[in-house]
Amino acid sequence: MKLNPLGRTGMMVSELCLGTMTFGTQTAEAEAHAQIDLALEGGVNFVDTAEMYPVNPVSAETLGNSERIIGAWNAQTGRRGEYILATKHSGAGMQHVRDGAPISSRTIAATIEASLKRLQTDYIDLYQFHWPNRGSYMFRQNWSYDPSAQNRVETLANMEDCLEALQREVERGTIRAFGLSNESAWGTAQWLRIAEAQGGPRVASIQNEYSLVCRMYDTDLAELSVNEDVGLLAFSPLGTGLLTGKYQDGAVPEGSRKSINPELGGRHSPRVYDAVAAYLEIAGRHGLDPVHMALAWCRTRPFMASALFGATHLPQLEHVLKSVELELSQEVLEEINAAHRMHPMPY
């Protein structure tokens, strides 16, 4: 398992990261603990969660349970020091958390303390803001995105306020590094600029959706990542399971994400299945497993720090871990690029 730099923090993270958003809904605690064991055994040193997890569905009753499950593993094994742990502070509008209050210096310290308690640890390696208070074009909002109602002065003042609060947490030793999620190039650039001007933790990473069927990161954010050493933590690198091929021809496997969320968070569309078919055809023609091909392709991207994957059950995790053995040929990469040109932005 290759290790990549986590920004300029000095930490090194595995090219695959264990996502935990199903821990506590689709994945029971015992199986979740077995997944952590197996991931670490397979060379993964990076685990990602969030205060609002689990999902499918998000509910007030299950809020924080993914962190609690990880915390129970930490307490039972005493192995907290063996991996990089990332979690997230929910943004404005999440009514189940702080009545939808925006992220600010008034929320940061208490939210970190609550996560530390659930995680049964003294520190968080990477503390991320789950989405910007001002909103985001992620999650299919790009089709009607309009930033004209944003208040630049308020946005920048909030960033300054948050960085001051985060710096206090760094000094207290509760967090080691700061990351963003569902962010834009402009937003990330402002966080970097303000940190350089006034101090505070420098952005180490951006956790945005990225896969063969979702490549919005490839232009402005790619340039920012490479020039500013801010790595991408790619979530949904398998397109919420679409790239496995399991949903082709109208199939809905029992217990799958699509059986719970038929629209797959807005990813379900006639065009996406044509795009997936193109990638499946490439994999089949070259004798490649489509899961391994999709994850191996992520590793070729110049801005990639780690690809986050979720596994409902252990066999899925075992299968994903084998992807690190595959290196894609130039011929396959060229065919992938051709398929992307034929099927851009399928959802």
C-alpha positions in Angstrom: 0.0 0.0 0.0 1.6 3.3 -1.1 1.6 6.2 1.3 1.1 9.8 0.1 1.7 13.1 1.8 -1.2 14.7 3.6 -0.6 18.2 2.4 2.4 19.8 4.2 1.5 18.3 7.6 4.3 15.7 7.6 1.7 12.9 7.9 1.6 10.2 5.3 -1.7 8.5 4.4 -2.4 5.3 2.6 -3.7 5.5 -1.0 -6.9 3.9 0.2 -8.9 5.3 3.1 -11.6 3.3 5.0 -14.8 5.3 5.0 -17.3 4.6 7.8 -20.5 6.3 6.9 -22.4 2.9 7.0 -21.1 2.0 10.5 -24.3 1.9 12.6 -26.9 1.5 9.9 -26.0 -1.0 7.1 -22.9 -2.2 8.9 -23.3 -3.5 12.5 -20.7 -2.8 15.2 -19.0 -6.2 15.2 -18.6 -6.2 11.4 -17.4 -2.6 11.5 -14.7 -3.6 14.0 -13.7 -6.5 11.8 -13.4 -4.0 8.9 -11.0 -1.8 10.8 -8.9 -4.8 11.7 -8.8 -6.0 8.1 -8.1 -2.6 6.6 -5.1 -2.0 8.9 -3.9 -5.5 8.2 -4.1 -4.7 4.5 -1.9 -1.6 4.8 -4.6 1.1 5.2 -3.6 3.6 7.8 -6.4 6.1 7.3 -10.0 6.1 8.6 -12.5 8.8 7.8 -15.8 9.5 9.7 -18.0 12.5 10.6 -20.2 13.6 13.5 -23.3 13.2 11.3 -22.6 9.6 10.3 -24.1 7.0 9.7 -26.1 7.8 6.6 -28.7 5.8 4.6 -30.5 7.4 6.3 -29.2 10.3 8.4 -31.3 10.6 11.5 -31.3 12.3 14.9 -31.4 8.8 16.5 -28.3 7.5 14.9 -26.3 10.7 14.8 -22.7 10.1 16.0 -22.9 6.4 16.0 -20.2 5.9 13.5 -17.8 7.8 15.7 -19.0 5.8 18.7 -18.3 2.5 16.9 -14.8 3.6 16.1 -14.4 4.8 19.7 -15.4 1.4 21.0 -12.7 -0.2 18.7 -10.1 2.3 20.0 -11.0 1.5 23.6 -11.1 -2.3 23.1 -7.9 -2.6 21.1 -5.6 0.1 22.4 -4.5 0.6 18.8 -5.5 4.3 18.3 -1.9 5.3 17.5 -1.6 2.9 14.5 -3.7 5.0 12.1 -4.6 8.5 10.9 -8.1 9.4 12.1 -10.2 12.0 10.3 -13.7 13.4 11.2 -15.8 16.3 10.2 -17.8 19.2 11.6 -21.2 19.6 9.9 -22.0 22.8 8.1 -24.9 25.2 8.2 -28.4 23.8 7.7 -27.9 20.3 9.3 -31.0 20.6 11.5 -30.1 17.4 13.5 -26.9 19.1 14.6 -26.9 22.4 16.7 -30.3 23.2 15.1 -28.5 24.0 11.8 -26.1 26.5 13.2 -23.2 27.5 10.9 -19.6 26.5 11.7 -18.0 29.3 13.8 -15.7 29.8 16.8 -18.8 29.3 18.9 -19.3 25.7 17.7 -15.8 24.4 17.0 -14.5 23.7 20.5 -17.6 22.0 21.7 -18.0 20.0 18.5 -14.5 18.7 18.7 -14.9 17.7 22.4 -18.1 15.8 21.5 -16.3 13.9 18.7 -13.3 13.1 21.0 -15.6 11.7 23.6 -17.4 9.5 21.0 -14.1 8.4 19.4 -12.6 7.7 22.8 -9.4 9.5 21.8 -7.4 12.6 22.9 -6.8 13.9 19.4 -8.1 14.0 15.9 -5.4 13.8 13.2 -7.4 15.6 10.4 -10.4 17.8 11.3 -12.5 18.7 8.3 -15.4 21.1 7.7 -18.0 18.9 6.0 -19.4 21.6 3.7 -19.1 25.4 3.5 -21.5 27.6 5.4 -22.2 29.5 2.2 -23.3 26.4 0.4 -21.6 24.2 -2.3 -22.0 23.2 -5.9 -21.4 19.6 -4.9 -24.1 16.9 -4.8 -25.6 17.9 -8.1 -26.1 21.5 -7.1 -23.7 22.4 -10.0 -26.6 22.3 -12.5 -28.2 25.4 -11.0 -25.3 26.9 -9.0 -25.6 30.6 -8.4 -23.1 32.2 -5.9 -24.5 35.7 -6.5 -26.3 35.8 -3.1 -23.1 35.1 -1.2 -21.7 37.9 1.1 -18.0 38.0 0.5 -17.2 40.1 3.6 -19.2 37.8 5.9 -17.6 34.7 4.3 -14.0 35.9 4.8 -14.7 37.1 8.4 -16.1 33.7 9.2 -13.0 32.0 7.8 -10.8 34.3 10.0 -12.9 33.5 13.0 -12.8 29.7 12.4 -9.1 29.7 11.8 -8.4 31.4 15.1 -10.6 28.8 16.9 -8.9 26.0 15.0 -5.4 27.3 16.0 -6.5 27.2 19.7 -7.4 23.5 19.2 -4.0 22.8 17.6 -2.3 24.4 20.6 -4.5 22.4 22.9 -3.5 19.3 21.1 -7.0 18.2 20.2 -6.4 18.4 16.4 -3.3 18.0 14.3 -4.4 19.2 10.9 -7.3 21.0 9.1 -9.1 19.9 5.9 -12.1 20.9 3.8 -14.9 19.0 2.1 -17.3 19.8 -0.7 -15.2 23.0 -1.3 -14.4 25.1 -4.4 -11.2 26.5 -5.7 -12.1 30.0 -4.6 -13.0 28.9 -1.1 -9.9 26.8 -0.7 -7.7 29.6 -1.9 -9.2 32.0 0.6 -8.6 29.5 3.5 -5.0 29.2 2.3 -4.5 33.0 2.0 -6.0 33.8 5.4 -4.0 31.1 7.1 -0.8 32.5 5.6 -1.7 36.1 6.5 -3.0 35.7 10.1 -1.8 32.2 11.1 -3.8 29.1 11.8 -3.7 25.6 10.4 -3.1 25.5 6.7 -5.5 23.4 4.6 -4.1 20.0 4.1 -6.7 18.3 2.0 -10.1 18.6 0.2 -12.6 15.8 0.4 -14.7 16.1 -2.7 -16.5 13.5 -4.9 -14.3 12.2 -7.6 -14.5 9.1 -9.8 -14.6 8.0 -13.5 -18.1 9.4 -13.7 -17.6 12.5 -11.6 -14.6 14.5 -12.7 -15.3 18.2 -11.7 -12.1 18.3 -9.8 -10.0 18.0 -13.0 -9.5 21.7 -13.8 -9.2 24.6 -11.3 -9.1 22.4 -8.2 -6.5 20.1 -9.8 -4.3 23.2 -10.4 -4.8 24.4 -6.9 -4.0 21.0 -5.4 -0.7 20.6 -7.3 0.5 24.1 -6.7 -0.5 24.4 -3.1 0.1 20.8 -1.9 -3.5 20.3 -1.0 -4.4 16.7 -1.7 -7.7 15.3 -2.8 -9.4 12.8 -0.6 -11.8 11.4 -3.2 -15.1 10.2 -1.9 -17.4 7.9 -3.9 -14.5 6.7 -6.2 -16.8 3.9 -7.3 -19.7 6.2 -8.0 -21.8 5.0 -5.1 -21.4 1.5 -6.5 -22.4 2.3 -10.1 -18.9 1.5 -11.4 -19.1 -2.0 -10.1 -21.7 -2.7 -12.7 -24.1 -4.1 -10.1 -26.9 -1.6 -11.0 -26.8 -2.1 -14.8 -29.9 -3.1 -16.7 -32.1 -2.0 -13.8 -30.7 -4.4 -11.2 -31.1 -3.4 -7.5 -29.3 -5.9 -5.3 -31.0 -6.5 -1.9 -29.3 -4.5 0.8 -27.5 -2.3 -1.7 -27.4 1.5 -1.4 -29.8 1.8 -4.3 -32.3 -0.4 -2.5 -32.4 2.2 0.3 -31.8 5.4 -1.8 -33.2 4.7 -5.3 -31.9 8.0 -6.8 -28.4 7.5 -5.3 -28.3 11.1 -4.2 -29.2 12.4 -7.7 -26.7 10.1 -9.5 -29.4 7.9 -11.0 -30.0 9.0 -14.6 -30.3 7.2 -18.0 -26.9 8.7 -19.1 -24.9 7.4 -16.2 -25.6 3.7 -17.1 -24.3 4.4 -20.7 -21.2 5.9 -19.2 -20.7 3.0 -16.8 -21.2 0.6 -19.7 -18.3 2.2 -21.5 -16.0 1.7 -18.5 -17.2 -1.8 -18.0 -16.5 -2.6 -21.7 -12.9 -1.3 -21.3 -12.3 -3.4 -18.2 -13.8 -6.5 -19.8 -11.8 -6.2 -23.0 -8.5 -5.9 -21.0 -9.4 -8.6 -18.5 -9.6 -6.2 -15.6 -11.9 -6.1 -12.6 -14.0 -2.9 -12.9 -13.6 -2.1 -9.2 -9.8 -2.5 -9.3 -9.7 -0.4 -12.6 -11.7 2.5 -11.1 -9.5 2.6 -8.0 -6.2 2.1 -9.8 -7.2 5.0 -12.1 -7.6 7.2 -9.1 -4.0 6.5 -8.1 -2.8 7.9 -11.4 -4.2 11.4 -10.8 -1.5 13.9 -9.9 -3.5 15.5 -7.1 -4.7 12.3 -5.3 -3.9 11.9 -1.6 -6.3 9.0 -0.9 -9.4 7.4 -2.3 -12.1 6.8 0.3 -14.2 3.7 0.0 -17.0 2.2 2.0 -17.7 -1.5 2.4 -21.0 -2.7 3.8 -19.5 -6.2 4.4 -16.1 -7.7 4.8 -15.9 -9.5 1.3 -16.3 -6.1 -0.3 -13.5 -4.7 1.7 -11.3 -7.7 0.8 -12.0 -7.1 -2.8 -11.2 -3.4 -2.7 -7.9 -4.0 -0.9 -6.7 -6.1 -3.9 -7.0 -3.0 -6.2 -3.5 -1.8 -5.1 -1.9 -4.7 -7.0 -3.1 -3.3 -10.4 -1.2 -0.7 -12.5 -3.1 0.5 -15.6 -1.4 0.4 -19.0 -1.1 3.5 -21.1 -3.5 1.9 -23.5 -6.2 1.5 -20.8 -5.6 5.1 -19.6 -6.1 6.4 -23.2 -9.3 4.4 -23.6 -10.6 5.8 -20.3 -9.9 9.3 -21.5 -11.8 8.6 -24.7 -14.8 7.2 -22.8 -14.8 10.4 -20.6 -14.9 12.6 -23.6 -17.9 10.6 -24.9 -19.7 10.6 -21.5 -18.8 13.8 -19.6 -20.7 14.7 -16.4 -23.3 11.9 -16.7 -25.1 13.0 -13.5 
